[in-house]
Amino acid sequence: MTGALVTRLLFEETRAVGVEYLHEGMLHQVRVNSEVILSAGAFDSPKLLMLSGIGDAKHLQAMGICVVVDLPGVGQNLQDYILVTVVQQTTQDVHPAITSNGVEAGLFLHSEGNLEAAPDFQFFFGPILFAPPGYAHSDSGFTGAVSNGTKKS
C-alpha cells in the first residue's frame, strides 16, 4: 500500500497481529497470519512502538495509551548525527573497483584529544557522487564527508 501512514501496531495480548493505517483520510486495519515486521527507521520505529503501547508504562499511561508491554528503553537514547558532504564532479569517468563499498578512505578522530573516549568525528572519502536529489550532475565524481558523534557523559 503506497501513500499510507501507519498509526499503530495491532496486538493480541503481546503478539503483533497487524497494523492500523491512514489512507486517503480513512482509517484501516489489516491483520496477518504470519509475522509483522516493523521497519520504520530510527525515529518512527520507537514512535510506532510507543503509540502501540510498548514503552515506559508511566509515560504511556500519562499520554492516554494502553500499555501492552512495559519496556522503558523504547525511544530512549536516540542520537542525531550531523553529516556534511563535499561533492566534486569529475571531467572524466571514475570507476570504483568492483570490490569497493563506496568509501575508499576513512578517519576517526578525537576532537578533544581524549584517547580514553570513543572518537567523536568520522571523515570519509570515496569515488562516488553523493549529490542531493534534483541536483543536475554527471554520474562521475568524488564525495568527502564529515560526521560528528555524540559524547557520552
Secondary structure, 3 states (H helix, E strand, C coil): CCCEEEEEEEEECCEEEEEEEEECCEEEEEECCCCCCCCCHHHHHHHHHHHCCEECHHHHHHCCCCCCEECCCCCCCCCCCCEEEEEEECCCCCCCCCCCCCCCEEEEECCCCCCCCCCCEEEEEECCCCCCCCCCCCCCEEEEEEEECCCCC
